[in-house]
Amino acid sequence: MLSTEQKLLCAVAHLGWIVGLPILAPLVIMLLAGDRFVKDQAKEALVFQIGIIILGAVFAILSIFLIGIPLLIALGIGALIFPVMAVIKVCDGVDYSYPITGTFARQKL
């Protein structure tokens, strides 16, 4: 069973992009959290948000050729839906992993 503090820290890590701190919020939580579950969720959120930023830059360049516009729209929808799903799962006590970046984030480097 997760405490309220653990759920709140995980939610801030996953939804840090809403307050304008897309990489900073999960990075600070990952470095300062004492709990392994919170660190893993912050790492998941950090890798996902870095991936969103990189894909956003690539799709913005591709929008010159008009193929990037629908990709940017799909990316924006995914960037809204997946973190909200992550917060809902974490509040239920489930160890959430993003569908695309989850396997990369779970590897020990």
N, C-alpha and C positions, 0 to 999 in steps of 0.2 A: 504494500500500500504506500503510495506516494504522499508526502506531506504537502501542505498548501504552498509552502515556500518552493519546493521542487517543481510543482506544477507551474507556479508563477514564473520561475526562472526559465523553464523550458518554453513557456508561451512567449516570453520576451525575446528569447533567442530566435524562435521561429517567425515571430511577427515584428522583428526589429526594423524591417524595411518600411513599415507603416509610419514610424516616427522619424524616418529619414536617416536611420543608422543601419544600412543594409549589411555591412560587414563588421562594423565596430561592435554592435550589440552581442552577436554570438561569439565574437572573438574574446571580448572581455569576460563573458560568462564562462566560456570554455577555460580560460586561464585562471579565473578566480574561484570557480566552483569546487567544492570539496567532494561532492558526490559523483560517483562514476556514471550514473544514469544521466544526470544533468550535463556532464561533460560530453557524453556520447551524443545527446540530442543537440547540444550547441555545435558540435562538430558537423553533424548532419546538416544543420541549418546553414552553417558557414560555407560548406562545400556547395550546397544548393544555390545560395545567393551569389557566390562567385561564378558559378555556372550560368546563372541567369544574366549576370552582367556581361560575361564574355559572349554569350549567345545574342544578347541584345545589341552589342557592338557589331557582331558579324551580320546580323539581320538588318541593322541600320545601313551598313555598307551595301548589302544586297538590295535594299529598297531603291537604290539608283536604277536597278534593272527591273523594278516593279515586282520581283518575286519575293522580296523581303517584307513587303507590306502585310500579306496574309500571315507570314511567319511571325512578324512582330505582334500581330493581333493574337495569334495562338499562344505565343510566349507570354503575353500579358495576362491572358486568361489563366494559363497554367501557374503563373507567378502569384495569382490571387487565390486560386483554389487549393493548390497543394499545401501551402503553409497553414491554411485554415483547417484542412483535414488533419495535418500533423498535430495541431493544438488540440483538436477534438480527441484524437487517439491518445495523446499523452495525458490528457485529463482523465481518460478512462484507465490509465495505468499501462497502456500498451507501448512497447518500445518501437516507435515509428521509424521507418526508413523510407526515404523518397524513392520513387520507382526508378528513376534514371541514375541519380548520383549516389544512391544508397550503398551499392556494392563498392564503389570507389572510396566512399567516406569510411567504411568499416575496415578497410585494409590497414594493417599496422605498417607504418613506414619506418 
